[in-house]
């Protein structure tokens, strides 16, 4: 049993001295349970504020809001209503103190239950909450340096790849032109051959590339296209190398993810998947019928990836903390300003959290890449 330190908590002019016994127990999946009691005399101190709160929201004929006497509230609503309002006030005040005393770093909202409640008696409670998991990392610098020492993959863009990319652009242009025309059964006029293949592709000349953007001529377009393809290939090679470093670190990491974190990641993945399905022109409900799946089936399929993504996020966060890696204030403000300029409806608070997380992760990955 761990006795919390006595202290004063104040809200809405209510000042209560806390001095109680509580016990902390570690559960599975990075959760903890705190059980304890608030002494009867301290619990009773919340009665006046509880009655005031109830009176402000209850409507009883013959009385103005906020002016209903205690005996009328007890008569009309019952003693239990007052006791549970008292419990809500007491535990709302108590929770931050318990977190501090037990040195708990919570994730998400707690699950609070009342184990004992009666007038003139102590208030018994049980609180279950997920906590930031302990992450035991391997020698991540060594793992990163071993991957960095591997032979670099040569990145080249062939003329064939450039030609194929140009042909795809021509086909897309022909298809867009077809979609903008009136329906017809004449394949030659639609730009579509039998089997849905594009025919009569637009000629690849200076006039064509100028319609695609600010290109001087065919040579200029080809040069910029080749640069674009080179950047794409380079990014893929870099992402592959980064993932190899992360997988190596992940393999040697000891961490148990809280269910609430994995479920939160699953929610994001499902939302993204629904958006992708909708963008393809299909309702998500129709997709489920066609594939004979339920959303729960998809959640189970995505669960391993959600667990992995969650672990990677905590690994990067832990490395950032240990290595004191963080973006500068100027970098953060500049990126936030950019987001808010292009997304007028964005929440500034969420935008800040998003920017700090993304920029920190990028800096950690750069740090790992630099290990020699």
HELIX and SHEET records of a PDB file:
HELIX    1   1 UNK A   40  UNK A   44  1                                   5    
HELIX    2   2 UNK A   47  UNK A   57  1                                  11    
HELIX    3   3 UNK A   70  UNK A   77  1                                   8    
HELIX    4   4 UNK A   79  UNK A  101  1                                  23    
HELIX    5   5 UNK A  140  UNK A  148  1                                   9    
HELIX    6   6 UNK A  159  UNK A  179  1                                  21    
HELIX    7   7 UNK A  187  UNK A  190  1                                   4    
HELIX    8   8 UNK A  194  UNK A  196  5                                   3    
HELIX    9   9 UNK A  206  UNK A  212  1                                   7    
HELIX   10  10 UNK A  218  UNK A  251  1                                  34    
HELIX   11  11 UNK A  259  UNK A  279  1                                  21    
HELIX   12  12 UNK A  284  UNK A  291  1                                   8    
HELIX   13  13 UNK A  295  UNK A  323  1                                  29    
HELIX   14  14 UNK A  329  UNK A  342  1                                  14    
HELIX   15  15 UNK A  348  UNK A  369  1                                  22    
SHEET    1   A 5 UNK A   2  UNK A   3  0                                        
SHEET    2   A 5 UNK A  21  UNK A  26 -1                                        
SHEET    3   A 5 UNK A  31  UNK A  38 -1                                        
SHEET    4   A 5 UNK A 123  UNK A 131 -1                                        
SHEET    5   A 5 UNK A 106  UNK A 116 -1                                        
SHEET    1   B 2 UNK A   7  UNK A  11  0                                        
SHEET    2   B 2 UNK A  14  UNK A  18 -1                                        
END                                                                             
